[in-house]
Amino acid sequence: MDEITLVRDLGEETALPSSQRLAASRMTLMSEVAPVAKKSRRWAALLTAAAAAVVAAVAIPQVVTTPAAQPAPPAASAPEMTPVAAFLNAAATTAAKEKDVVPRGDQYLYLRFVEFDGTLNEAWLSIDGQHDSKGRGEDGDYHVFRGEPIPRYLPDMPTDPAAMSVWIKKYVKDRTGADHLDAINKFIGVLPTTVWMRPAQRAAFYRAIGLIDGNRLVEGAQDSRGRTGVGVAWVSPGTTEERVLWVFDEKSHTLLGTKDSSLDRIALVDRIDQKG
């Protein structure tokens, strides 16, 4: 199924789509465990002060007693991140450094990806959903699809992780009728490549996903091209099966794609058939 038909139908689905149907959309996130703050040591300073006090007592007949210095209270430490949250936090930091571009309504979200069978696929999706889009149909040929009411840029998408968590829950509920974690994790896999996110939005999105219970890291995950990275996987309640949503480059923390479809290019263009 092509990218455009997928998004049209996805609102009516909560079950995890098949590899063939979501090869173009299921792109998927992590980071190294956040560094632990080092505690400062004050022993050398205290010993030096003690030695100075002894010298003063010998040299001066009258001993002056001063209150002992009290150690500073320990600084409050930030809650320790889970491995998946720490990795996605690093991915968010990388995403936040991208160039910030606000799309025009008459532009297109250009996607170029490599399918699980090696096929190169492209799509031009209308930003405001009011213009024609283009993508590969089920027959394998490219077709122009008349304007669909599916915007590819959502300006109301928050830039704060906590607000993003609330937004994601509502977004999924509006489209699937469900807001439990299983429905959310099955739905969010397509968002990074079917919606244009500005850097701050994408960073908040990654950090919000890192806080969802049931998500975990999968070392040695591979995208459709065989590139090895770190996978972000979801395990449905009551099961042990890991469903990899995204695969990230381990060092750069950039999104590679999934085992079924790897991302080659995502960009804004001004017209259909323009390469990003």
N, C-alpha and C positions, 0 to 999 in steps of 0.2 A: 504494500500500500504506500502511496506517496505521502510526502510530508503534509500536504494541504488537507487531503482526505483524513489523515490521522488526527489532526487537530480538530476537524469538524466533528469526528466521531468520539473523540476522547472524553468530551463532557458527559457522555452517556455511559461511560465505562468506569468501573472501579477495579476490575480484575486486571492483573498485570498483563499488558499486551505481549504478543508473541515477538520473537526476534525479527521475523520477516516484516512485521507491520511497523515496528518502531525502530528499525535499523537506522533511520535517518534522524531520529529524535532523541533516542535514549543516550544522552551524553552524561558522563558522570565523573569524588573530591578527596589531600590531607596534609598533615604537617608533623614536624618533629615535636616531641613533647616540649612544652614551654619551659624555658630555663628557670631553675629555682633560684630565688634571690639569696645571695650569700649574706650570712650574719656577720656584722662587724665585730671586731675583737678590741676590747679596751684594756687588756691585761698589762701591756707595755706601759701605757699611760699611767695606770694605777701604781705600778712598781716604781716608776720614775718619781712620782709624787711622794711615795713613801720614803724613798732614799733621800730626797730633798728635805723632808721633815726631820730625819735623823741628823743630818748635817747642821740644820738650823738649831736643833736642841743642844748640840755640843758647843757651838760657837756662841750662843746667846744664853746668859744665865737664866733669864726669865722665859719660861716656856709658855707660848700662847696656844691654847687649844682651839681648834676650828672644827666645825661640823664636818663629818665625813661625807665625801661626795657620794651621792646616790646614783646608781647606774640608771641610764635612760630606759624607759619601758620599751620592750620589744615592739618593733613595727608590726602592724597587722599584715598578715600575709594573704595574698589573693587565693581564692579557692583553686585547688589543683584541677587542671583540665584533664578530661579523658583523652586517650590517644587520638580518637577521631575528631574531637573538638579542637585539640591542639593542631592537628594537621589541617583542618579546614580553616582554622584561624590564620595559618600561614598562607593558605590558598587565597583567603580574603585579603591579606596584606598585599599579595601579588596582584590581585585583581584591582585593588584600589589605586594602583599606580598606572593603570591604563589611561589613555587619553579620553577625556570626558567629551562626549558628543551627544547633543540633543537632536534626535532625528526629526525631520519634517514629515508631515503626514503623507506627502506624495512620494516619499522614498520607499525603498524596499530593503527587507532583511535578506541578505544574500548568504546562502549556506552551500558549502561544498564539502562533501564527505565521501569516505570510501566504505562501501558496504562490506558485509561479512564475506561475500563471494568475490571481492576485489573490484566490483563495479563502482565507477566514479559517478556520483550523483550530485545534482545541483537543484536549488530551489530559489525562487524570488518571491518573497511573501510581502504583501502590501502592509506598510506600517500602520496606516489608519484603518485597514480592513475595507476601505471603500473603493480601492482600485483593483484592477485585475492582478492575479498572481499567476505564477508559472511553476510547474513541477512535473515530475515523472509520474505517470498514471500506472494503474495496475497492469496495463498492457505493455509496460516497459518504455513507452514513448512519452515525450514531453508534450504537455498540453497547457493551454492558457485557461485559467479558471476565473470566471467572472467574480466581481467584487463580493467578498464574504465579510460579514460583520464580526471579524476576529482581529482586533487590533494587536499589533506586534510590539507596541511600546506602551507601557502602563505607568504614566507619570505619578500615580498614587502609590506605587510600590515604595515602601519606606526605606530609609537608609540606616535605621537603628535596628539591631538584631532582635530586641524584645518586641518592638512594633512589627517587625517582619514576621515573627512567629505567629502573631495574631492575624496578620494579613494573609499568610499562607493558609491558615486554617479556614478563614472565611472564603478565600479564593477557591479552595478545593470543595468546600461545602456548597458554594453557589453552582459549581459545575457538575458535581457528582451526587450531591445530596447527603454525603457522609463527611464527617470531620474527625474520625478516629485515626490513629497513627498509621494503621495499615493502608487506609485509603490515601492518606497524605503522601506516604513514601512511594506508593505506586504511581502517583500522579506527578510528583515534582520532578521525576527523572527527565521529563521532556522540556521543562521550563528554561534551562540554561541555553537551549538552542532553538527555541521557538518564540522567544521573547527577547527583544533588545533591552539589555540591562545596562544602565550607566554604571561606572566603576563603584560608586558608593552603594548602589542598589545590589550589585552582584556580591560585593563584600559582605553586606548585611545578610544576603541570602545564604551564602556559604556558612557564616557564623551561626545563623538560626538553625540550619540543618544539622550542624555539629552538636546542637543541644538536644536533639530528638532521641529519646530512648529507643534502643534496639538497633541503632546504626553502629557499624564497626568498620575497622580497617581490614583490608585483605592484601597482604604482601604478595608481590610477584604477580599481580593481575596483569592481563594483556589486553590491548585493544585489538580491533579487527586486523590491523597490520602486523600484529605480533610484537608491538612495542610494549616493553615491560614497565609497569608503573605501580602505583599504590591505588587499590580500589576502595571505594566507599560502598559498603553493602548494607542492605536492610534484611533483617530476619523477622519474618512475620511472627506474631505471638503464637506460642504453642508449637512452633516448628524449629528446626535447626538449619534449614536450607538458607544459604547466603545468596541473595540476589544482588549482584553488583550493579549499582546505579551509574557510577562514573568511574573512570580510570584517570588518574592524574600522574603527571611526571613527578617522580620522587624528589628531584632536586629543585626544579623551577616552580613546582606546584601549579603548573598550567594544566588545563583540561585537555586530555587526549581524546576522550570519547568513551566507547564501551567495547566489549568483545565482539559485538555485532556490527558496529558502525563507528569509525574513527573520524573525528572532526579535522578537516583540512583547512577550512577557512570560514570565518563568520565576519560579515562586514555590512556597512550601509552603502547602497548604490542608488543612483538616480533613476534607473530605468531597467526594465526586464532585459535580460541577456547581457547586461553589463557585468563584467567580472570584478569582483571586489579585491 
